[in-house]
Amino acid sequence: MSLSQASSSAPQAADESCDVLVVGGGPAGSTVAALLARQGRKVVLLEKAHHPRFHIGESLLPANVELFEKLGVRDQVEKIGMPKFGIEFVSPEHEHRSYVDFAEGLDKSLDSAWQVRRSELDELLFRNAATCGAQAIEGCKVRDVAFDAEGATVKAEMDDGARRSWRARFVVDATGRDTLLANKFRCKEKNPDHNSTALFGHFTNAERLEGKKEGNISICWFPHGWFWFIPLADGTTSVGAVCWPYYLKTRDKPLKEFFYDTIATCPVLVDRLKNATLVDDAVHATGNFSYSSTHATGDRYLMLGDAFTFIDPMFSSGVYLAMHSAFDGAELVATALDRPAGLAAARKGFEAMMRKGPREYSWFIYRVTNPTIRDMFMHPGNPFRVKEGLMTLLAGDIYRGTPSRGPIGMFKVLYYLISIGNMRRTWEGWKRHRFNIRDMGMLKGETILKSD
């Protein structure tokens, strides 16, 4: 989309000015603000809430570690994190449990990550952006962005009702699922191949895995979707159910009771939570409907992380994809401001990068209900190095040049061969998937359930 198509608004007088205005103080926004401030630019970072604020998405990937190191915050993240070395897969159709380690990937150095409270991580990154020189403002909600040939005028409202406006040469949208610019340009498209909703809460005294596996995430399939089980460093455990829309339609009781009924369908979690207590007696629910925007960049703006696209959180890719897009986004902004002749080529490369990560993960996500893929996760053999390729992907190692394309390609070949050899089972799995992702008329709002 060209700048002239993006907005016809004329420039307006603004109270303040900056080189770059970043909207959204999550991992993507705080990361890009820190990097741009380090370049010596005048950066304003706006966050509508106040840190620390609650957010889901607590499981990080090994590929995150390098990004934290580049930001200079690795030690701080390690202090608040629970070490995570791998993944446990639990299926109701298998008597055993499957354990895989990140160290089994092609790059053995990507062997661990952390589970974190997002309220702590997001505040840490936000404060780091301020330390790097960004003007970081909380309690400031953007109401309008108007573009013109020279930049943009951004109007916002503070918690106390005070109005503020900025004149910016470039705008970065890191608003997550608020999708500020995608909504403005009406370029956000629902993903027709996946559709889910999450119910979640935090528990104390949950039974965890033992030893080195204590901090591992557990992925537990159940008849209506899958559960996450994420141990945190402060002793609490995040438990969530990602459910298909038809299942949510059956709710006829308060959300807490419905959540416990859902847990009851997964015997492993029933056992692990038998002595656990729900923190603050609170259960949350939110729409996790997958979407993507038609484009991520313009002459004077870009969209990062979930502001551009959102995929099912099964493989914990959200924070990593957001932060990686921020690193590449900082380079794109520098090109736009300093070397505009190279912007067209830079935008083309950035657009391709933004689609690569979600595409790699989505192939697996779309097939999570298929019995073939479940068998392959529950029996992770390594012919043609396919397990190494899979663990490379699950570690987030998709942009670093590790030669995983061949092993991942062979994983897909084996999947198709096994599927063809079990055609009836494959057909039944495909029909079940189409049933699961039915719209059910619940897509008018991002949040369809609230705590009772």
N, C-alpha and C positions, 0 to 999 in steps of 0.2 A: 504494500500500500504506500503510495507516495504521500508526502507531507501535505500537499494540497488536498488530497482526498481525505486525510485524517481529520482536518479541521479547517473551517473557513473563518474562525474567530480572529479578529484583529488584535494586535497587541494592546494590552491595557497597562495602565500605571500600576506598578507593584511597589510594595513597601521595602522589599529586600531583594537582593540579587545573589546568585551563586552560579558556579560552573555547572554543577550537577545536583539535581534534587532526586533523592531516593525515597520512594514511598514504601514503607514496610520495614519494620525492625526485626525480622526473623533472620535465620541463617543466611539467606541469599542477600537481603538488603544490607545487613550489617557487614557482611564480607566484602561486597562491592564498594560500600562506603569507605571501609578501612583501606582497601587497595587504592582507591582513587585519591583519598586524602594523602596517602603516602606519596603519590605522584606530585603533590604540592598544589592540588586543586582545591577550590572552595566548594565543599560538599555539605549539603544539608540532608540529614536523615530523619524522616518523620515516622513515628509509630503511634497508631491510634490509641493503644492501651498504655498501661504502665507496667514496666518490668519490676518484679517477676510476674508473668502472666501464664496461665495454664495453656498448654498445647500438647497434643498427642504426637506420636512419632518419635519414640524414645530410643530406638535401636539404630546404632550407627554401623557403618561398614569399614573394613580395614583401609579402603582407599581414602577414607576421610582423614586418616592420621597424617598423611603428607600435607594435606591442605591446612590442618591445624598447625603443623610445624611452620609452614610458610607464613601463616598469620602471626606466629610467635605465641600461640596460646596452648600448645600441646600439654605442657605441664599443668596448666589450670584445668583443662578438660580431664586429664588423668585423675586429678584430685577429686573430681565430682562423679567420676564414672565407675561403673562395675565392669571389670574385664570380661570380654566376650571373645571366645575362641572358636565358636562354631555354632551349629544348628542341630536341634533335635526335631525329627519328623515323626509324628504319631498318626496312624491311620486306623479307623475302626475296622477296616477290612484285613488288617495284618496283626498277628499276635505279637510280633517283635516291634522294637522301636529302632529307628535309623539315626545314627549320629555321624555327622560330617564336620570336618575341621577346615578352617580357611587355609591352614598350612598345607592342605592337600591340593591347592591350586598350582598353576604353572609357576607363579612367582612365590617362592616359599617365604619371602620376607613379609608378605601381606598376611600375617598369621593371626592378627587379633584386632579388636576394636573395643568399644565400650557401649554399655547401656547407660543412658543419662536421663535425668529429669529435664524435660525440654524447658521448663521455666528457668532452670539454672543455666543450661547451655545458652539459651537465647539471650539471657541477660548478660552473660559473660561476653558473648560476641558483640552485643550492642555497646557495652562499656568499652570494649576494645576499639571499636570504631571511633568513639569519642577520644580515646587515648591517642589514636593515630591522627587526630586533627579534624574529624568530621564534627559538625554541629549537630548533635543528637538530641532530638526533641520528642518527648513523650506526651501522651494525651492530646494528640493533634491529628484530627481526621481530615483527610483531603476530600473536598467537596466537588472540585472541578479542575480539569486540566484543559487548557486551550492552546493549541499549537499554531505557530505561524512560521514564516521562512527563517526567522532568526532564533527560534527556540520555543519556549512555552511560558505561559502564566499559570501558576498553580495556586488555587485558593483553598484554604483550609480553615477549620474551626477548632479552637481549643476546648478543653473540658468545661471551662467557665463561660463558654459562649463567645469569647473574644475571636475576632476574625483576623487572619493573617494571610498574606499572599507573597509569593516569590516570583521573581523573574529568573528563569533557568535556561542555560544554553542546551541542556540535555536532561531528560527525565528517565529514571529507571523505575519500572514497576516491579516491586517485589512484595506485592500485597497478598500472595498466596491465593487461596481459593476465593478471596474477594474479587480477584481478577479485574482490577480497576480499568485498565486500558482495553482489555478484551471485551468487557461490557460496553465501554464507550464506543468502540469501533464495530461492535456486534460481530465479532469474528470468532466467538467461542462456539465450539461444536461438541455436542454430546458424543461420546464414543459408543457406537452401536453394538460393539462386541463385548462390552463388559458393563456391569451394573451392580453395585453393592452398597451396603450401609453398615456402619460400625456401632456396636454397643460396647461400652468399656467402663472399667472402674479400677481402683487401686486397693490392694489388700495387704494387711499385715499378717505375719505368721503363716504365710503360704509355704508349703513344702517344696524345696528346690532340688535340683540335681546335686550330686555330691562332687566334691573335689574341684578339679579344674573346670568341670562342666557347669558349676553352679551359676555362672553368669550367662550361659548360653540361652539364646532365644529358643522357645519351643513353638513349633507350628503343629497344631492339632486339627486335623480334618474332622468335621462332624456332618450329619446329614444335610444341613442347610447352609454350609459354608466352611469357614475355618476359624480357629482361635489363635491368638498370640498369647504367650506367657513370657513376660519380660522382667527379670529380676533387676532391681535397682539397688544402688550402693547404700541407701539409707535404711534398707531392710524391707521396704515395701515392694510389691510386685504388681506390675501393670498387666491386667487381663482384659482381653477384648475379643469380641466375636464379630467377624466380618460376614454378614448374612446377605442372602439373596432377597430381592424385594418381595417376592411372594410370601416369604416367611414373616417379614415384618407386618404384612397385611393381616396376619392371624392374631396380632396382639389385641387382647381384650381385658387387660389388667394393667396395673401400674408398672412403670418401666423396670423398677427394681425387681419385682416378682417375675416379670418376663425374662429378665437377664438371668436370674437364678434358674428358671425353668430351662433356659437355653444351655446353661452350664451343665445341667443335669443330663443332657444328651451326650455329654463327653465324659465317660467314666474316669479317664486319667485326671481331668481337672477336678472332678468331684472328690477324688482321693487327695489331691494336692491342696485343696481348699477346705478340707473337712474341719480344720482347726483355725481357719483364717477369719479375719474380721474385715469388713468393707470399710475403707477409710471415709470418714465423714458421712457414712451411710449414703454415698452419692454414686449414682450411675448416670453416665452420659450417653448420648446418641447423636450421631451426625451422618449426613449423607456423604458417602465416598464415591459419588458418581464420577466415573472417569470422563475426562473431556480433553480436548486439545484446541488450540487456536490456529487459525489459518496461517498466521505469521507471528514471528517473535520480535521483529525489529522494524524501525522506520528511520527516517533521516535524523530525527531528534529524540528517539526513544527506543527502549528495548524492554522486554518482559523476561523475568528470570523465574526459574523453578516452577512452583505451582501456579504462578500468575500466567504462565504459558500453557502448561499441561499438567494433568494429574492422573496418575495410574494407581491401581490397587496397591496397598502398602505391603503385600505379602513378603517381598524380599527386602524391605527396609531401605529402599533406595532413595527416599524423599530428601533427606538432609544432604546426602552426597550429591545428588543431581542438582540440587539448589546451589550448593556451594561451588561445585565445579562450574556451573553456568555463570556464577558471579566472577570467577577468575577469568574466564573467557570474555565475559561481558565487560570487565574493566579494560581489557585490551581493545574491545570494539569502541568503547566510549573515547578512549585516547585517540583512536584513529579518526573518529568523527570530529573531534575537537581540534586535533593537530594536523591531521593528514587527510582532509576530506576527499581528496582525489582517490584514495584507496578504500573509501567507505563501501562502495558497491561490492567489491570483492570480499571485504571483511564481513559484510552482512550475509552474503551467500554462504560463507564458511560457518558463520555462527548459526544460521538457520539449520544447516545440515547437522551440526553438533547437537542442537537442542532436540532434534528428532531421533538421534542415534540411541541415546540411553533408554528412553521410554520404549522404543521399538524393540531393543534387545530383551528387556524384561517382559514386555507384553506378550511375546510369543509364548512364554511359559505360563504367564498369568491366565491367558485365555483358555488354557488347557488343564487348569488345576482340577477340574471335576472329571477329567477323562481318566479312566482306570489305567490306561497305559502309562501316562505320565506319573501317576501316583506310584505304580509299581516300580518305575525307574528311580524315583526318589527314595522309595523304601528299600530297594536293592541296588545301591549305587556302585555298579561295577565300573571298571576302567578300561574296557577295550578301546583301542584307538585313542586313548587318553581322554575319553569323554568325561570322566569324573573330574579330572584336572581342569578341563575346560569349563565345566559347570561351576566348580568352586571358584574359578577365576571370575566368572560372572557374578556369583553371589558375594564375592569380596568387593565388588564394585570396580574391578580392574578392566575397564572397557575403553579408556582413553589413553592409556599409558604406553601403548605399542606392544604389549605382551601378545605373542602369537597364539591367540585363543580361537581365531576364526575357524581353523581346521577342526579342532576337537569339538567345538560347539556345533559346527556343521554336521559332524559325524553323529553327535547326540541326536540331532533332528532326523538324520537319515535312519538311525536305529528306531527312533520313535515311529516314523512312518512305516517302516518294515514290520515292526511289531503290531502296529495298528491294522495293517492290511492282513496280517496273519490271524488277527482276531476281529474280523470284520463285524460280526454281530455285536460284540462288546463295544467296538468303536462307534457303531451306529447308535447304540443305546446311549453312549456317553455324549455324543453330539446332540441328540434330542434333549437330553437332560440339561445340557448347557443352554440350548435355545430357550428352554422353559425357565431356567434360572434367571436369565437376564431380561426377561420381559419387563417392560416399563412399569406396569401396574398403576400408571397415572399418578406417580409420586414425585415427579421431577420439577414441580413448580418452585420449589425452594431447596436450598442446599441442606438445611437442617429440617428433617421431617419429624423428629421425635425430640422431646425434651425431658429432662429429669422430672419425675413426679414428686 
